[in-house]
Amino acid sequence: MSDTDKPSSKEKKTEVSAMESTPLSKEETIIVTPSKTEYKTYEIQTSIEEESVSAKAKEAGQSFKSLIEIVGKKAKDIIDEETKYIKSQAETDIVAKKDAQDIQRLGTNVEGIIKVFEDIITDIRKQKYNDQEKLLIGYKKLLSEQVNVINSRLGMAKQLKDNT
């Protein structure tokens, strides 16, 4: 099709409108041309007020994030402290239970030892204060020597236990 064969824009419009009203026949030709669409670009300018609100919102978000981090760290520290405290209490309870079991193993002997200790202290209280001082110092030395004997027996028992 040459330039002379092309219909003008008025003819195009006429042909299209004529085509729309009548059914297509094999001999008719439809010519379609692109429209001249224009695109306009707009630059959005933000006002100083909008920028300051945006900056304040961003700053508030950062502050909130920092606050959450600080609260998280503080909670972790508190949990760590509580965990340490609970562990120490559990260890203390275990030691107390073990001591109670050790004392129970001594059985009736403990009652006799306690009775003898109380009787000696009661007898010392009946003495004059000058004599009480001397008797208490002597009794303390006796008990200290008995603790030394107990420690020696304990060491010997541990060595014998390890060798068997």
WOMO-V36804 format. One record per pair of residues at least 24 apart in sequence whose C-alpha atoms are under 6 Angstrom apart, sorted by the first residue. I is the first residue (numbers start at 1). J is the second residue. D is the distance in whole Angstrom. If there is no record, write none. Layout:
i->I j->J d->D
i->I j->J d->D
//
This chain:
none
//
